[in-house]
Amino acid sequence: MNTSESKSPLNTIREKIPMVKLFLAPVIWGGALSAGRIVSAELPAFTTSCIRFFIASLFMVPALYLKEKHFPKPTRREFLWIFLLSLVGVVFFNALLFTSLKTITAVRSSVMLAFTPAIVAVIARFLFKEKITPLIAIGIVLATLGAVLTITNGDIKTVISNGLAIGDIFMLGAVVAWAAYSIIIKLAMSRLSAITLLAYGSVMGVIILIPLTLLEGAWSVVPHLSPAAIWSLVFLSLGAAGLAYLWYYEGIKHVGSSKASIFLNVEPVAAILIGVILLGEELTLIVSIGAILVIGGLFLTNYRPKDRLPKP
């Protein structure tokens, strides 16, 4: 055997690390919904978001310096991108998410959030003229049906008569905000690295959120948070807003964005399982069917066929 062609066990393990990170990142994001449900019962949305991204900044800013060996200086145009990302992805999305989690379950919210890629695909079609293949179109239809089933609990007539519950409205707002963030970050990454956008975006988000937290007047509650809420905040900050993003972008660097996007299918599954196991939430038949449709639609929306090998 040619020794140059053989691989040591250590090298094999190193090659698999990016794949492990790609798997764990959406698992962490899935767990963030249960953590958010715990925190939202004790803290209002802006204060929760501010603490979350302040802690995340303490992690992301040193990580940026270690990776780039300096702090990049954004141009005026790039600064506007960072501000927009912070406003949409840090402030709007988190405020809507944590407000909704006060009244709807992590299981239900996970199914609704999994609908986001379908919205992104539609927006990208109009903004970037990206092609919607038959598979993606089927995925969008399935995800839409699943989201409608989940939101209405299978009783569309009652929802039409009485309107959506306030928690569902906030969660739909969070879905739209995250879809917008996904589009904006795609544009911004053509000018700045992902780690730069994440670090500066977190700091900018905190600056925007501080005056909003004063309107809530909830800082006096923070010293009296329960241990569960404190640990959930740490998980939301260092795990979901920090480590998971770094791992996911590291994975993209190693395997490419198309392969990496397939791992996002793990997120709603993890969120549902964690919500059921950790919080004891009920997984109803209607939500189960909705989840299957949305996750199936998510897979088709993110699916990219393998490149064909050139003919000999």
Summary of the structure (lengths in Angstrom):
residues: 312
radius of gyration: 20.2
end to end distance: 26.5
largest distance: 73.0
contacts: 1049
relative contact order: 0.21
helix: 79%
strand: 0%
